[in-house]
């Protein structure tokens, strides 16, 4: 086997059943920048590999990478912590680096993980430079921004990379495109992102208001769509922007281009009810929109305002109705346990979800993400310690859910289960979801690895 410079490892493993085998675009973008410097890399996606640890160790043995690179999501911390212990036993001299959302918002986690380096923010420029230095046995990292160094406890500020002037696209050769699928879209599905950051300020998100919203050049987005649909024959694309329709004029321009080019594919987006309207929904539908994900969060408008989401119940009712009238399937998500809620508020949310009657509903307990106002509130109220995510990573604590004062997580979880059963007990929804679930489990069970 040919020796490589970097082996990327991605995973969303949490121990729960996964209804989406999801590609991480960040490593695809990094790969494009590495190639410009003639650096080589492979991807080991633990979500698409059964017996992943055994296969991972074999992959390391075969390709002898100079560096291992993790892309870390908060929920997958225990997975990365456990494989680090195994990699250290088998390959003690191997350099391990971590980046991704959790490291950016909780950089000290790399000290507790026992790895060598971390990268905070966007590392399209810093990581290739770092890898070149490592490859040339150069340990002077003074000119690298956005780095965390385990030995010296150096922690830089997150780096911002302005994607609005970058025409680089993910290197799709990094992925086995046949492995990614979703319970709602089936196989031949992939993701695409047209912007970074978020223009809004919701309290449950990490660093609300600090993520500078930037859009990729529209020509780059069009190029990616053509590659995925025409060359790779993708049937579904999901736009994973936080609020895809934030720039209404840009979305209309993109949809008109899809129609003019006669590109036939179905697509999904995540967005908000206050950046959708009747005209926009119709042109999106004509361009292939089949599915929209909308965060509702709460059934009480005052509770919703308390998390900085200023959307009225009537706006949700009107927009969800308009989407469904145009044949667009809708998934609404709800949080049971927002700050300031009592059990009456939670029941109101469950009832509102039934009133909206979207095609699908998801119910969550409030996750306390690193650096979010929610985790700070939880720490102030004594719900958990500053080290909660490290404790979760090491298996000493469950996921850090925020629990409003005088409420209990056990009851909120029972209410979440009740809401789910009540919603999907309706025959049409039960058979729809059941059929999709059976097909998804069959496909994932019998796909080749």
Beta strands, then each sheet from edge to edge (+ up, - down):
strand 1: 6-10
strand 2: 20-21
strand 3: 41-45
strand 4: 67-71
strand 5: 95-99
strand 6: 117-119
strand 7: 147-149
strand 8: 154-155
strand 9: 181-182
strand 10: 189-192
strand 11: 195-196
strand 12: 214-215
strand 13: 236-239
strand 14: 266-271
strand 15: 289-297
strand 16: 329-335
strand 17: 360-364
sheet 1: 3+ 1+ 4+ 5+ 6+ 7- 8+
sheet 2: 2+ 9-
sheet 3: 10+ 13+ 14+ 15+ 16+ 17+
sheet 4: 11+ 12-
end
